[in-house]
Amino acid sequence: MSSPYRRKGRRKLASELNVVPFIDVMLVLLVIFMITAPMINQGVEVDLPQATSEPIQDDNKPLIVTVDQDGNYYISLGDREQTVDLDNIASQVKTVLSRNPDTPVMVRGDRNVSYGQVISLMGTLQGAGVPNVGLISDPPSGGQNQG
């Protein structure tokens, strides 16, 4: 007598997924991306100090940290401006923010200052507890709208 679990003459269907077409498509996409990736322009020269944007309107006077072309740092709040070292900026910014935590902090960097100095300054400011650092730029010359 045959087993009740076997059916005579019928084969069990194989439910396997054929992945060969999927692999073919993935290889074609890989080749396409490998060919087009080097064509993407990575190094574009930009002139960051000029920007067309609306000025920020705020009731609080901003704390402005300036880096001049010689790499000297200045802090100005309102009408007072003083020279400081990068090591002392964090403590002075913490003092200002402890009195008024809503004080906006802005960075003015000379166009001839190295990018690394501005980034180092921004890192110091964020380490001092500044949540957002703004950058100050000049509008483009000629009065033309760009963008």
Secondary structure, DSSP 8 states (H G I E B T S, - for coil): ---TT--TT----------HHHHHHHHHHHHHHHHHGGGS-------TTB--------SS--EEEEE-TTS-EEEEETTEEEEE-HHHHHHHHHHHHHH-TT--EEEEE-TTS-HHHHHHHHHHHHHTT-S-EEEE-B--TTS----
